[in-house]
């Protein structure tokens, strides 16, 4: 659907663009009150985050404030803009697709009770869960909830790639990333109900890097800049998520820290708290783990991530001890 839409002449609709802007402005001015203090809460992306990081957050640790290179700031902004583009396209498709192509679009945008698109600020939610003797909540804003032509509700998650055109090639990308699937499980928990289940999700990878302006059909098939993947969530997936989050809440209450995952160190926002809270035994275990990685046949780029993470942990601990 998106390839067909993007291959046709661009449609201009000032009235629709104005409506989109007005609805966004209204949502920003009238944010709902959500009681975050009533219980611990997680974002759907927490489903695949380092459990030690989440543990430290729940224990009240301070989030790291670290300067970042300018290209990373632009990277995240471009990723957000890509999601905005896809959402705008979906609204234009909903209004103009049938007129242009002579048939209804396979997907339409689900609406909130107030008639707004079911995404972002219009659909933000604090979903409270009682499970495993614990009360906690999931808070998030979905990229979208759509309706397929057969009436099924289908979630939408938009992810960006920006390094090379090859990143979204069929050779390099054979399936969605596990962490993105786990995130979508959280959204199905938040927005699915027995009467209106949300078991299907489409994860769309949009690559801001293109192989060339001029591509043959074969070249485009080899390096497409848009890759959608359909995934199906089950009650078992959602139960696993609820179990994991309830376990972290219980650990935070009891002071039983989970192990630190060096593979997830890069995007850990509580590095200082995690590094300083490690016991001597935990630190030694990480040291042995990195020593094994050095001797392994693991790809060099992955070895460097382990080694770099451990070196940063050591540096944080040494500075604190000085």
FENLINZI-V705267 format. One record per pair of residues at least 4 apart in sequence whose ideal C-beta (glycine too) atoms are under 8 Angstrom apart, sorted by the first residue. I is the first residue (numbers start at 1). GAP is how many residues later the second one is. D is the distance in Angstrom with one decimal. If there is no record, write none. Layout:
[[I:GAP:D] [I:GAP:D]]
//
This chain:
[[1:4:6.3] [1:92:6.9] [1:96:7.8] [1:104:6.0] [1:105:5.6] [1:106:6.4] [2:4:6.0] [2:84:7.6] [2:87:6.8] [2:202:7.8] [2:224:6.2] [2:226:7.8] [3:4:6.1] [3:223:6.9] [4:4:7.0] [4:97:7.0] [5:84:6.4] [5:87:7.8] [5:88:5.6] [5:92:6.8] [6:83:7.7] [8:92:6.1] [8:93:7.9] [11:81:5.7] [11:85:5.0] [11:89:7.4] [13:4:6.3] [13:79:6.5] [13:82:6.9] [13:83:7.1] [14:4:6.1] [15:4:6.5] [16:4:6.4] [16:75:6.5] [16:76:6.6] [16:79:6.2] [17:4:6.5] [17:71:7.8] [18:4:6.1] [19:4:6.2] [20:4:6.5] [20:68:6.4] [20:71:6.4] [21:4:6.3] [22:4:6.3] [23:4:6.4] [23:93:5.9] [23:94:7.7] [23:99:7.3] [24:4:6.5] [24:97:7.3] [25:4:6.4] [26:4:6.1] [27:4:7.4] [27:89:7.5] [27:93:7.7] [27:94:4.0] [27:95:5.8] [28:93:6.7] [31:90:7.3] [32:92:7.4] [34:90:7.7] [34:92:4.4] [34:105:7.0] [35:91:7.1] [36:5:5.7] [36:90:7.0] [36:101:7.8] [36:103:7.2] [38:90:7.8] [38:99:7.9] [39:89:6.4] [39:96:4.9] [39:97:5.4] [39:98:5.3] [40:18:5.3] [40:96:4.6] [40:97:7.3] [40:209:5.4] [40:212:7.2] [41:85:6.7] [41:95:6.4] [41:96:4.1] [41:97:6.9] [41:98:5.0] [42:4:3.9] [42:5:7.9] [42:12:6.9] [42:94:6.7] [42:95:7.3] [42:96:5.7] [42:97:7.3] [42:144:7.7] [42:203:5.8] [43:95:7.3] [43:96:6.0] [43:97:5.4] [43:143:7.5] [44:94:6.2] [44:96:4.7] [44:139:4.8] [44:140:7.4] [44:141:7.6] [44:142:2.8] [44:143:5.3] [44:146:7.1] [45:4:6.4] [45:134:7.7] [45:138:5.0] [45:141:7.5] [46:8:5.7] [46:140:7.4] [46:199:7.3] [47:132:7.8] [47:135:3.9] [47:136:5.8] [47:138:5.9] [47:139:5.0] [47:194:5.5] [47:197:7.3] [48:130:6.8] [48:131:3.7] [48:134:4.1] [48:135:6.7] [48:216:8.0] [49:4:5.7] [49:5:5.7] [49:215:6.6] [49:218:7.7] [49:219:7.9] [50:4:7.1] [50:210:6.7] [50:211:4.5] [50:214:3.9] [50:215:7.4] [50:218:5.4] [50:224:7.7] [51:4:6.1] [51:193:7.7] [51:197:5.8] [51:207:4.0] [51:208:7.6] [51:210:7.1] [52:4:6.5] [52:205:6.1] [52:206:5.4] [52:207:6.6] [52:208:4.3] [52:209:6.9] [52:222:5.3] [53:4:6.5] [53:211:7.3] [53:215:4.7] [53:216:6.7] [53:217:5.0] [53:221:6.2] [54:4:6.4] [54:194:5.3] [55:4:6.3] [55:193:5.9] [55:196:5.8] [55:197:5.5] [55:202:5.5] [55:203:5.8] [56:5:4.0] [56:201:7.9] [56:214:4.5] [56:217:4.2] [56:218:5.7] [56:221:6.5] [57:4:6.2] [57:6:7.5] [57:212:7.9] [57:213:5.8] [58:190:6.8] [58:191:6.7] [58:194:3.8] [59:193:5.4] [59:196:8.0] [59:214:8.0] [61:209:5.3] [61:211:8.0] [61:212:3.5] [61:216:7.9] [62:208:7.8] [62:210:7.5] [62:211:6.8] [63:206:5.3] [63:207:6.1] [64:205:5.8] [64:206:6.3] [64:207:5.4] [64:208:5.5] [68:4:4.6] [68:5:6.4] [69:4:7.8] [70:4:6.6] [71:4:6.1] [72:4:6.6] [73:4:6.5] [74:4:6.1] [75:4:6.5] [75:87:6.0] [76:4:6.6] [77:4:6.4] [78:4:6.5] [78:82:6.7] [78:84:6.3] [78:130:5.9] [79:4:7.1] [79:80:7.8] [79:81:4.0] [79:83:7.3] [80:4:6.7] [81:4:6.5] [82:4:6.7] [82:76:6.5] [82:78:4.6] [82:124:5.0] [82:126:6.6] [83:4:6.4] [83:60:5.7] [83:75:4.4] [83:77:7.6] [84:4:6.3] [85:4:6.3] [86:4:6.5] [86:57:7.8] [86:70:7.9] [86:72:5.1] [86:118:6.7] [86:120:6.8] [87:4:6.9] [87:30:7.1] [87:32:6.1] [87:33:7.5] [87:56:7.3] [87:57:6.4] [87:71:7.9] [88:4:6.4] [89:4:6.0] [90:4:6.4] [90:17:7.3] [90:19:5.5] [90:27:8.0] [90:54:6.9] [90:56:7.4] [91:4:6.7] [91:18:6.4] [91:26:6.7] [92:4:5.7] [93:4:4.5] [93:12:5.0] [93:14:7.8] [94:11:6.5] [94:14:5.2] [94:15:5.7] [96:4:5.9] [97:4:5.9] [97:6:7.9] [97:7:7.2] [97:8:4.1] [98:4:7.0] [98:5:6.3] [98:6:5.1] [98:7:6.9] [104:45:6.9] [106:42:6.5] [106:43:5.0] [107:39:4.6] [107:40:6.8] [107:41:6.0] [107:42:7.4] [107:47:6.9] [108:38:6.6] [108:39:5.0] [109:8:5.0] [109:9:6.6] [109:10:7.7] [109:35:6.8] [109:36:8.0] [109:37:6.0] [109:38:7.5] [110:7:7.8] [110:8:4.1] [110:35:4.5] [110:36:6.1] [110:37:5.3] [110:43:6.5] [111:4:5.3] [111:5:6.4] [111:6:6.7] [111:7:6.1] [112:4:4.6] [112:5:7.6] [112:6:5.7] [112:10:5.5] [112:11:6.3] [114:8:7.8] [116:6:4.0] [117:5:5.8] [117:6:7.9] [117:27:7.3] [118:4:6.8] [118:5:4.9] [118:24:7.3] [118:26:6.6] [118:27:4.2] [119:4:5.5] [119:22:7.2] [119:23:5.6] [119:24:5.9] [119:25:4.2] [119:26:6.9] [119:37:7.5] [120:4:7.3] [120:21:5.0] [120:22:7.6] [120:23:7.6] [121:20:6.3] [123:18:6.3] [123:19:5.7] [123:22:7.0] [123:68:7.6] [124:15:7.6] [124:16:7.2] [124:17:4.5] [125:13:8.0] [125:14:7.1] [125:15:6.9] [125:16:8.0] [125:65:5.7] [125:66:7.3] [126:11:5.2] [126:12:7.7] [126:13:4.9] [127:10:5.9] [127:11:4.6] [127:12:7.4] [127:62:7.0] [127:63:4.2] [128:7:6.8] [128:8:7.7] [128:9:4.7] [129:6:7.2] [129:7:5.9] [129:8:6.5] [129:9:6.8] [129:60:7.6] [129:113:6.2] [129:116:7.5] [130:4:7.5] [130:5:5.1] [131:5:8.0] [131:111:4.4] [131:112:7.5] [131:114:7.7] [131:115:5.0] [132:110:7.1] [132:111:6.4] [132:114:3.5] [132:115:7.3] [132:118:7.4] [133:113:7.2] [133:117:7.4] [134:111:8.0] [134:112:4.4] [134:115:4.4] [134:116:5.9] [136:109:5.9] [136:110:7.1] [136:113:5.1] [138:48:5.7] [138:51:6.3] [138:52:5.2] [138:107:7.9] [140:46:6.7] [140:47:6.5] [140:50:6.2] [142:13:6.4] [142:14:7.3] [142:15:7.6] [142:45:5.1] [142:48:7.8] [142:49:6.6] [143:13:5.1] [143:14:5.2] [143:15:4.8] [144:11:7.2] [144:12:3.5] [144:14:7.8] [145:8:6.0] [145:9:7.3] [145:10:5.6] [145:11:6.9] [145:46:6.1] [145:53:6.8] [146:7:7.5] [146:8:4.8] [146:9:7.6] [146:10:5.7] [146:56:7.7] [147:4:6.6] [147:5:7.2] [147:6:6.3] [147:7:7.2] [148:4:4.5] [148:5:7.9] [148:6:5.2] [148:52:7.6] [152:48:6.0] [153:39:7.7] [153:43:6.1] [153:44:7.0] [153:45:4.9] [153:47:7.3] [154:44:7.9] [154:46:4.6] [154:47:6.8] [154:48:5.9] [155:29:6.0] [155:32:5.5] [155:33:6.5] [155:36:7.3] [155:43:5.7] [155:45:6.9] [155:46:4.1] [155:47:7.1] [156:45:7.5] [156:46:5.6] [156:48:6.9] [157:23:6.4] [157:26:6.8] [157:27:5.5] [157:30:7.5] [157:44:6.4] [157:45:7.3] [157:46:4.7] [157:47:7.1] [158:46:5.1] [158:48:6.4] [159:18:7.9] [159:21:6.0] [159:44:6.5] [159:45:7.0] [159:46:5.1] [159:47:7.3] [160:45:7.5] [160:46:5.5] [160:47:7.5] [160:48:6.1] [161:6:4.4] [161:7:5.6] [161:44:5.7] [161:45:7.2] [161:46:4.3] [161:47:7.0] [161:48:7.1] [162:45:7.3] [162:46:4.5] [162:47:5.9] [163:4:5.7] [163:46:6.4] [164:45:5.5] [165:4:7.5] [165:42:6.2] [165:44:5.0] [165:45:5.6] [165:46:4.0] [165:58:4.7] [165:60:6.8] [166:5:7.6] [166:6:5.5] [166:45:8.0] [166:57:6.1] [167:5:5.8] [167:6:6.8] [167:40:6.0] [167:42:7.2] [168:4:7.1] [168:5:5.4] [168:37:5.4] [168:39:4.4] [168:55:7.2] [168:56:6.0] [168:57:6.1] [168:58:7.2] [168:59:4.7] [169:4:6.6] [169:53:6.1] [169:54:4.9] [169:55:7.4] [170:4:7.1] [170:51:7.8] [170:52:7.4] [170:54:7.9] [173:32:6.7] [173:54:5.8] [175:54:6.5] [176:4:5.1] [176:5:5.6] [176:27:4.4] [176:29:7.6] [176:53:4.3] [176:55:6.3] [177:4:7.2] [178:4:6.3] [179:4:6.5] [180:4:6.7] [180:23:5.4] [181:4:6.8] [181:20:7.9] [181:22:7.2] [181:50:5.5] [182:4:7.3] [182:59:7.5] [183:4:7.1] [184:4:6.5] [184:17:4.3] [184:19:6.6] [184:47:6.6] [184:49:6.7] [185:4:6.6] [185:48:5.4] [185:52:4.8] [185:53:6.1] [185:55:7.9] [185:56:5.2] [186:4:6.4] [186:55:6.2] [187:4:5.9] [187:11:7.4] [187:14:7.4] [188:4:4.8] [188:10:4.7] [188:11:6.4] [188:13:6.9] [188:45:4.5] [188:49:7.7] [188:50:6.4] [189:49:4.8] [189:52:6.1] [189:53:7.2] [191:7:5.1] [192:4:7.1] [192:5:5.0] [192:6:3.5] [192:7:6.9] [192:46:8.0] [193:4:7.0] [198:35:7.7] [199:33:5.7] [199:34:5.2] [199:35:7.1] [200:30:6.7] [200:31:7.7] [200:32:5.8] [200:33:7.7] [201:29:7.4] [201:30:5.1] [201:31:7.6] [201:32:6.5] [202:26:5.4] [202:27:7.0] [202:28:5.6] [202:29:7.8] [203:25:7.1] [203:26:4.9] [203:28:6.4] [204:22:6.7] [204:23:7.3] [204:24:4.7] [204:25:7.8] [205:21:7.1] [205:22:4.5] [205:23:7.7] [205:24:7.7] [206:19:6.8] [206:20:5.5] [207:17:7.9] [207:18:4.1] [207:19:7.1] [207:20:7.9] [208:17:7.9] [209:16:7.6] [210:15:5.6] [211:4:6.2] [211:8:6.5] [211:12:4.5] [212:7:7.4] [215:4:4.2] [215:5:4.6] [215:8:7.7] [216:4:7.0] [217:4:6.3] [218:4:6.4] [219:4:6.6] [220:4:5.9] [233:4:4.9] [233:5:6.7] [234:4:7.4] [235:4:6.1] [236:4:6.5] [237:4:6.7] [238:4:6.4] [239:4:6.2] [240:4:6.4] [241:4:6.4] [242:4:6.1] [243:4:6.3] [244:4:6.7] [245:4:6.5] [246:4:6.4] [247:4:6.3] [248:4:6.3] [248:10:7.1] [249:4:6.6] [250:4:6.2] [250:6:7.8] [251:4:7.8] [251:5:4.4] [251:6:6.7] [251:7:6.1] [257:20:6.6] [257:25:8.0] [259:23:7.4] [259:26:7.9] [260:5:7.9] [260:14:5.7] [260:18:6.8] [260:22:7.0] [260:26:6.7] [261:4:7.5] [262:24:6.7] [262:27:6.9] [262:28:7.4] [262:43:7.5] [262:44:5.1] [262:47:4.5] [262:48:6.6] [263:42:7.0] [263:43:7.4] [264:4:6.1] [265:6:7.1] [265:40:7.3] [265:43:7.9] [265:44:3.6] [265:47:7.3] [265:48:7.9] [266:39:6.8] [266:43:7.5] [268:6:6.4] [270:4:5.6] [271:4:6.0] [271:41:6.9] [271:42:7.8] [271:45:6.8] [272:4:6.2] [272:44:5.7] [273:4:6.0] [274:4:7.1] [274:39:7.7] [275:37:7.5] [275:38:4.4] [275:41:4.0] [275:42:5.6] [276:40:6.6] [276:41:6.5] [276:44:5.7] [278:4:4.4] [278:5:4.8] [278:8:7.3] [278:35:7.2] [278:39:7.5] [279:4:7.0] [280:4:6.3] [281:4:6.5] [282:4:6.6] [283:4:6.4] [283:30:7.6] [283:34:7.4] [284:4:6.5] [285:4:6.4] [286:4:6.4] [286:24:5.9] [286:27:7.0] [287:4:6.5] [287:23:7.0] [288:4:6.6] [289:4:6.5] [289:17:7.5] [290:4:6.5] [290:16:5.4] [290:17:6.0] [290:20:4.5] [291:4:7.0] [292:4:6.2] [293:5:5.9] [293:9:8.0] [293:10:5.6] [293:13:4.6] [293:14:7.2] [294:9:6.6] [294:13:7.1] [296:7:7.4] [298:4:4.9] [298:5:5.2] [298:8:7.9] [299:4:7.0] [300:4:6.3] [301:4:6.9] [302:4:6.9] [303:4:6.1] [304:4:5.7] [305:4:6.3] [306:4:6.5] [307:4:6.2] [308:4:6.4] [309:4:6.5] [310:4:6.3] [311:4:6.3] [312:4:6.4] [313:4:6.5] [314:4:6.1] [315:4:6.4] [316:4:6.5] [317:4:6.3] [318:4:6.4]]
//
